[in-house]
Amino acid sequence: MESDAARRILVLYGSQTGYAEDTARRIGRQAWRRHFSANVQAMDSIDRRTLFDQALAPCPVAIFVCSTTGQGAAPDNMRRLWRFLLRKTLPADALQGLQFAVFGLGDSSYKEYNFAAKRLFRRLVQLGAEPVVERGDGDDQHYLGVDGALDPWLASLWDAMDRICPTSRPPLDADAMPPPMFGVELLGSEVAVPEQPAAADGAGDGWFDARMAANERLTTEDHFQDVRRIRLDPLVEAKWEPGDWAVMRPSNSAAFVDEFLDLTAWRGIADQALAVRGAPSVPCTTTLRWLATHHLDVTAVPRRSFFEHLWYFSKHRDERERLGELASSAGQDDLLAYCMRPRRTLIEVLADFPNSRVPLEYLLDAFPTIATRAFSISSDAHAVDLTVAVVRYKTLMHVPRTGLCTRWLAHMQLGRLVRLRVERGTMRLPADPQTPVVMVGPGTGIAAFMAFIRRRVQQRATNTHLFFGCRSEHADFLYADRLQAWVKAGFLHLYCAFSRDQPQRIYVQQRIAENAAVLWPLLQQGAIVYVSGNARQMPQDVRAAFVDVVREGGAMDKATADDYVRGMQRGGRYQEECWF
């Protein structure tokens, strides 16, 4: 059914891991059912004039969906538009006439929760645009995840849209599926397949090849966690600064690819030519095997939209009923118990619903894509060294869960080529080597600090302090020999917390408290504090320890000491780079 010509809206997303893109596509499907023609794109893929043209359209509405990365940064694919919107030369009425809505995807356990969405909302208002609904703040900490806020926000959005762009036509039923966004067509075995790229990323935008030169385990074999030093030798000249990240897109193993092709009954056509339109990172002519290896995240935990697609195309009565429950707003508790908590993968879901399949033409609409991963670089020049903890954990599922990228790196053979690019990280060393530096990096939080210390050694700086924590000095004291050599040479002051080597557990925050007399004079001298590692509890505990250092050293009450640390954060003297 055709949409009203006047009911054209923009749905723009800024997405780092794919969740915001998935949400934007869901909004696009709902818009189609309400007879809107929705243009769903990444923010940086549109011509900037499109936004200003939309303000003059009969239905002048733009819907923005964005996540937040790092310490409050915008996702990669919205940064160009964001920088443009920040231009001081834009008049205050630049977007007058545009009506908009913003939904942010974030995690309220982070300090900069939904920061990108909040800033975008404020800036659009500053430029004269008018919100049609209040900003929506999706929260991963909600027991229903982002959907806990998204569903009621969407209800308010569509109520507002019906007032702005009224129509006499009733919405289509929820079981109406719009045409696929991407073109996928089987060309058959008679069409030759050109040589396929070794990765899903092109030659532009800073991507380059590097050769796997080292892949060694840093923890003992009997330790529960496998942490590795990965060394990648660039085949071209590549530069980065301490604190930068190496970004890469992993591939699926042949075993998972074969299992996926068997479950979808596509193995017989897996190597035949396939025409693809509208997917920038995919060759125009490729194969299902290439897509399943380099583009589709076949071991991802599927989102609600996948169940929506599977439900729509299912012809099996019982399976369709169950899939409908999992795809519905009322069934999100069931989806949480069935899929999210046990981290059930897409392949396992396909095995549980053997009679329900998505047709080939909806392949790229229904199945999630492999997102890039970023790792702090542990070296400061020449080779790219990474410190990687291989993700492996147990849930209610029989087979342990593993991380796609860390598994891919851990099993990679020496000499293999890896495609990567360097991205600016959130932490930076001070320009003056005489500035004291205090680093708190338990576990793999030490990754970026290895590059920091190497640069400080080159600068002959000696006022460098590292608080490192792990379980055991014997099992997982990462880079112990190198760190102790720097201590012996007078370049590093090292404070270690081995939590399980004594009856009473000791963590980095206790070592900070024990060394308050050392730390307070450093803070008075302008020291910069860096905190990196797991975000669950450590950052809060470490910050509280520094508040106590300030309180005791400066003879302040707790509120004043907290303001002091907050001032350090605002001034860039207390920086965090933490992750879950």
C-alpha positions, 0 to 999 in steps of 0.5 A: 500500500502506498504512503501519502506523498505528503507524509514523508519523515526522516528517521536518522540514527547514530549507532555504534553497535547496531542497537540504535540502527535496529531501533530506527528501522523498527520506527521505520516499519511502524511509520510505514504501517501508519502510511508514512514514507520513512527515509531511514539512514545513518546521520552521516549518510544524508546530505546536510541539506536534507535536514533543512529541506525537511523543515520546509516539507508538508510533514516537517518531522525528523526522528533521531535515534542515537546511542552514546559511546566512550565517555559521552561521545557521539557514535562514529556515524553521526559525528560529521552531522554533529560537528556541523550542527555545532558550527557557531556560524549557524543562525539561531533560526537555522532549523525553524519549522523543523519538528523533531523527536529524539530517543537515546539508547544508553545505560544509566550505570554510566556517568554520561548516560545518554549524553549524546542524545541529551546534547543533540536534543538541546542543540536542535532546540537552540537552532529553532527546531521544535520537539513533538514529544519529550526526549526518550531515554532508553536504559539497559538497566531497565528489566526490559532493557531499552524497550522499557522506555521505547514502547511508551515513547513510541506510543506518544510519538505516534499520537503526536504524529497523527496530530501533525500529519493527520490522515483518514486512513487507519493504521495497517495491522501489526502483521503487515510487513513493509518491503525489504530495505535492502535488495537481495537477489540470487543470481544463480550458479551461472553467474561468476562471483568476483574475488571477494574482500577478506573483510567487510570494510573497504580501503577508505576511511583509514582502514589498513591491513596488519599481520598477526605477529604474536598471539601469546597467553599472559595468564597461567594455563590454570587461571580461569581467564585467558588474557592474551597479548596480540601483536599486529604489524601494519603493512603500511605506515600507521601512527597513533598516540597513547590512549588510541584504540584499534578498531576491527570487525571480526569474522565468524568461524567456518563451523558457525557459518556451516551451522547457520547455512544448514539451519536456514537450508541455504547451504545448497546456494551458499556459494552461488552469486548473490546481488546486493543493493543498498548495503555500503559495506557489502560487495554488489555481487557476493555469496551467502557464505561471504555474508555469513562469514564477514557481515551477519552476526550469526552468534549474536543474541537476537533482538526483538526485531528478529523475532518480529521478522521470524513471526511474520514469515512463519507458517507453523501455527505453534511456532508463530504463536510463540514467536508472536509472544516474544515479539510483542510488548506484552511478551518482553518478560518472556523474551528476557527469560528465553533469550537475554538472560541465558544469552541464547544466540541467533543460531540456537533460536533458529534451531528452536524454531525449525519450521520458521524461516525468513525469506532470502530477500529479507536477509539483511533486514532481519539478521543483525550485522557484525559490529566493530570492536575497539581495543586500547593499544598497548604500544606507542609505535611500530607494531599494534599491541593489544591486551585482550581478555578472551570472553567466555562464561557460563549461563543456563545454556549447555554450551558456554558463551564466548565473545565473537571478536576475542574468540576470533583473535585468540584462535588466529594463526600467526601471519594472518592478515587483520583489517583495522583502523586507529581511532582516537581514544578518550584518554590523553597524556599531558603535554608536559612530561613533568606533570605527575600521572596516576593510573588505576588499571586493574586487569585488562584496564592496564592495556592503554597504560602500557602505552602511556608508560612507554611514552613516559619512559621515552620522555624520561618522566619519573613521576608516573604512578600505577595502581594495578589489581588482579587476583593472584601475583602468580596467575594474572599479574599482566606484564609483571617483568616489564613493569618491575623493570621500569620500577627498577629503572626509576621510571615507575611507582607501582602499587599492586593489589592481589585480591586472592593472595591472602585471606582478606581480599584487597583491591586497588581502592584500598591501595589508594587509601593506604597511599593517601600521603603520596597521592595528595601532594601529587594532586596539589601539583596538578596530577592527572588521574586515569581510571580504566577497567571494568565499569561495574563497581570499580570506578565508583569505588576508586572515585570514592577512594580519591574523595577520601584522599582529598578529604584527609589530605586537604582537611575538608569535609566530604562534600567539599572533597567531592566537589574537588574531585568533580572539578578535576573531572570537569577540568580533564584531570580525572579521566575514566575509560571503563566498560562492561 
